[in-house]
Amino acid sequence: MNVLRLVCREIWHRKLNFLVSLLAIIVLVGYAVGALTLIRAQRERTEQRVAALDDEIRKITKSLGFNINILPADQNLADFHANDFGEKTMPFEYVQRLAESPDIVTINHLRPALIRKIEWQEQQRQIVLMGVAGVIPWTHRSNPKKPMTEAVPTGTLNIGSVLAEQLQLQEGDTTQLNGLELKVNKIYPERGTKDDITVWIDLQAAQNMLELPDQINLIQALECNCASVDRLAEIEGEISQVLGSDVQVIELATKAIARARARVDVQAEGQITVARMQDRATLLLVLLVLASSILVGLLALLNVWERQQEIGILRAIGTSTGSIMWMFLLKALFVGLIGAIIGYLIGFGIAVRLDEQSANGLIVESLFDFRMMVFAILLAPIITIIASWVPAVFASNQDPATVLSME
């Protein structure tokens, strides 16, 4: 007896039973694949938006520079904002302690500075003097980032464009700054801020000129994108672990911060949306699995009932119990395989179509998941075989004498 041939004839003879079972699996697989594909699309779209904001933040922060200021704890912030620098100082070792601490992960590019408004005696005018060191290297990070700014070489100065123009200074010129002979290293382009009338020199030279050895009044840093929603509190928490209450931290309101906050909001919104989609999909998927399993099982049981005489004849001519059982399970296997393939194609196609109708649909290649396809093709036949197992066992264990005597 050719079991495969019997199954094919049975499917052709009782088309409605087969088609209804097939439809149940197509709906189950189609919904599962469509829902999971749309969830994948939502997740990837969120990742793309976050990546775009990350790139924008990187470009903005690269052009705007430092956005975190670390000040002495006793510095009056009103005075600091009024003058763009503070009078209070703190030890240089503070920046070294931060650079050596593995607890600091939310900021990059530490640069100490000493800033004062002074009289440029030789030029008889007031300027802002900024003594700066190069970016302090992190001792606990294996791959330090490229410094945002270079140190001012010893014996040189950098100067704002407005001040340089007024003093008729050019790059390469030599000038006297309160008795210190310095060469003009760089002239910064106009920024429309106090930087246009600022002179930058080496930190140690500024400390000696101002008679403040080993003192600074500002540590500049760049906030990285790993901070949470409460960004400033997280940064302050890390710094306080190292420096205690000896310093205070302020965040400069820049376009980068607005983008960073938008990044956090987009990421959180995307995660919430995905979680909601997953919850809805899980609930409906469980219901569909139960409904389709019950339907396939009932249809298989009905098929057994309709074929009792056929089963009795097969048993009477010596067909084994295993063959009878395999005949029903093979049909269930066909239902699962064919339903999985058709359901996957329909579900994936609908999901792609729905995603294309969104504001920024993704390409088909990015939505296709080979593992999902294999999983669907393997899982659907397992469901149909399990659902048909009891009817198949019932059919294979029937007594041919009892069945045939019923006619």
C-alpha angles and dihedrals in degrees: 000000000000105000094189091053091050091050092050091049091047092052091049093046096047101035097156094057091050095044094050091050089046092050091053091055093044091054092046096048094038093054093044094050093042094049094046091047092052090048089051090049091051092049093048092046090053091049090050092050091047091048091050091051090046090054091047091049090050092052093045095047090047090057098038099041128203119017103176122074122192112199137178111277093240094052112120106232093207089060091044094054092043093053101025088234138054135238096217118090138203134196119280089231089075091075090046091053091052092049091051096048119098088200092074109089106135099068136053138190105036112202122177120211142180113207129186138158105236142170113256095218098194092050095036095226139106120254140168111252117203119188110196138176126207119273107291110241119238110242095199100048118088095201109039117195121248108271114259092217135023124232119260104252115244112265094025139087137210117215139193117254097241093051092044091052093048091049092041093235124159131191108277095029120127121226141169120246110189091322096319115115111221137173120226104247101175140359113212119220118250113285102173092238138093086282087081090069097035129110119206121203137163112295095236091050090052092048090052093046092050093039092237104125116195091358131126132173100200141037113195122203141168119237114230123218095251094085117112130235090284089054101164094046090052092051092046090049093055094045092047089056088062105031101022115206095332093101141038128214128218129183119218113230104239138153087257091062091051090051091046091053089048088052091054091047093048092049093047092045091049092050091050092049092049091048091052092048090049093050093050093044093048093051095047092042092055090050092048092049091052094044095046092045092051091046094048090046093050092047090050090050090049089050090053091050093050092049099048094115091048090049091049092052092047091050091046093055090051106268109160126243090243092054092050091049093045090052091063095039092050090056089050089050091053090049091051097045097044092042092049094051095045092041092051093051093047095043094046092045093051092046092051090048092050091047092050088057091058122095093263112016120194126236117264093244092060092052097047113100115188092194091055090052093050091045092052093048091050099040100048095060090047090055093048093046092050091047091050096042098092094046089047092051090047091051095047094050097052117122108239092211092055093045096048092045090059091068 
